[in-house]
Amino acid sequence: MAGFKETKFNDRMDTAAKARAEMLAKAKIRAEATKVNFESKTEERKAIAVARDERAARRTEEKRLAAIETEKRRKEEEERRKQAEIEAKAQAEREHEERVAAMEALETEQKAKRDARYAARKAQKKKGR
């Protein structure tokens, strides 16, 4: 069995320096890998941001077009409503004029009947004298 080997101070310092050098080499390798990974992720993020901005612009444009279309439909509906209102007023006016004409005709007819009865009464009185 091998005995315990006592290490000297210089040996321990060399071993620690080698360990530090190995850790530094590993850290540099990881840093390089991270740098490459970071650059690719940065490009991905930029592409995602551009796509997001394009979608937002497209949505904004769609909303603008929808608002224009809605306003157009509202104006058309308002115009149809006004036209219907004008037609309803014209129809009501025609109906009123027809009623007035019918009333005048009825009054004229009633007056003619009344005048005929009056004339008949007068004729009866003249005959009876």
C-alpha positions as CSV (number, residue, x, y, z in Angstrom):
1,M,0.0,0.0,0.0
2,A,1.3,3.4,-0.9
3,G,1.9,5.7,1.9
4,F,0.7,9.1,2.4
5,K,2.6,11.5,0.1
6,E,3.1,14.8,1.7
7,T,2.9,17.6,-0.9
8,K,5.0,20.6,-0.7
9,F,3.7,24.2,-0.8
10,N,5.0,24.7,-4.3
11,D,3.2,21.6,-5.5
12,R,0.0,22.7,-4.0
13,M,0.4,26.1,-5.6
14,D,1.0,24.5,-9.0
15,T,-2.0,22.2,-8.6
16,A,-4.2,25.2,-7.7
17,A,-2.9,27.3,-10.7
18,K,-3.6,24.3,-13.1
19,A,-7.1,24.0,-11.7
20,R,-7.7,27.8,-12.1
21,A,-6.3,27.6,-15.7
22,E,-8.7,24.7,-16.5
23,M,-11.7,26.5,-15.0
24,L,-10.8,29.6,-17.0
25,A,-10.5,27.5,-20.2
26,K,-13.9,26.0,-19.5
27,A,-15.4,29.4,-18.8
28,K,-14.0,30.8,-22.0
29,I,-15.5,27.8,-24.0
30,R,-18.9,28.4,-22.3
31,A,-18.6,32.2,-23.0
32,E,-17.9,31.5,-26.7
33,A,-20.9,29.1,-26.9
34,T,-23.0,31.7,-25.1
35,K,-21.9,34.5,-27.4
36,V,-22.8,32.4,-30.5
37,N,-26.1,31.4,-28.8
38,F,-26.8,35.0,-27.8
39,E,-26.2,36.3,-31.3
40,S,-28.6,33.7,-32.8
41,K,-31.2,34.4,-30.1
42,T,-30.8,38.1,-30.8
43,E,-31.5,37.6,-34.4
44,E,-34.6,35.4,-33.5
45,R,-35.8,38.1,-31.2
46,K,-35.4,40.8,-33.9
47,A,-37.3,38.6,-36.3
48,I,-40.0,38.1,-33.8
49,A,-40.2,41.8,-33.1
50,V,-40.5,42.6,-36.8
51,A,-43.2,40.0,-37.2
52,R,-45.1,41.4,-34.2
53,D,-44.8,45.0,-35.6
54,E,-46.1,43.8,-38.9
55,R,-49.1,42.0,-37.3
56,A,-49.8,45.1,-35.2
57,A,-49.7,47.3,-38.3
58,R,-51.9,44.9,-40.2
59,R,-54.4,44.9,-37.2
60,T,-54.3,48.7,-37.1
61,E,-55.0,48.9,-40.8
62,E,-57.9,46.3,-40.5
63,K,-59.4,48.3,-37.7
64,R,-59.1,51.5,-39.7
65,L,-60.8,49.9,-42.7
66,A,-63.5,48.4,-40.5
67,A,-64.2,51.8,-39.0
68,I,-64.4,53.3,-42.4
69,E,-66.8,50.5,-43.5
70,T,-68.9,50.9,-40.4
71,E,-69.1,54.7,-40.9
72,K,-70.1,54.1,-44.6
73,R,-72.9,51.6,-43.5
74,R,-74.1,54.1,-40.8
75,K,-74.3,56.9,-43.4
76,E,-76.2,54.6,-45.8
77,E,-78.6,53.6,-43.1
78,E,-79.1,57.2,-42.1
79,E,-79.7,58.1,-45.7
80,R,-82.3,55.2,-46.0
81,R,-83.9,56.3,-42.8
82,K,-84.2,59.9,-44.0
83,Q,-85.6,58.7,-47.4
84,A,-88.1,56.5,-45.6
85,E,-89.1,59.4,-43.4
86,I,-89.6,61.7,-46.4
87,E,-91.7,59.0,-48.1
88,A,-93.8,58.5,-45.0
89,K,-94.4,62.3,-44.8
90,A,-95.4,62.4,-48.4
91,Q,-97.7,59.4,-47.9
92,A,-99.3,61.0,-44.9
93,E,-99.7,64.3,-46.8
94,R,-101.4,62.4,-49.7
95,E,-103.7,60.6,-47.3
96,H,-104.6,63.9,-45.6
97,E,-105.3,65.5,-49.0
98,E,-107.5,62.6,-49.9
99,R,-109.4,62.8,-46.6
100,V,-109.9,66.6,-47.1
101,A,-111.1,66.0,-50.7
102,A,-113.5,63.3,-49.5
103,M,-114.8,65.6,-46.7
104,E,-115.3,68.4,-49.2
105,A,-117.2,66.0,-51.6
106,L,-119.3,64.8,-48.7
107,E,-120.1,68.3,-47.6
108,T,-120.9,69.3,-51.2
109,E,-123.2,66.3,-51.5
110,Q,-124.9,67.0,-48.1
111,K,-125.3,70.6,-49.1
112,A,-126.9,69.6,-52.4
113,K,-129.3,67.2,-50.6
114,R,-130.1,69.9,-48.0
115,D,-130.7,72.5,-50.8
116,A,-132.9,69.9,-52.6
117,R,-135.0,69.3,-49.5
118,Y,-135.3,73.1,-48.9
119,A,-136.3,73.6,-52.5
120,A,-138.9,70.8,-52.2
121,R,-140.3,72.3,-49.0
122,K,-140.5,75.7,-50.8
123,A,-142.2,74.1,-53.7
124,Q,-144.7,72.4,-51.4
125,K,-145.5,75.7,-49.7
126,K,-146.0,77.4,-53.1
127,K,-148.2,74.6,-54.3
128,G,-150.2,74.6,-51.1
129,R,-151.1,78.3,-51.3
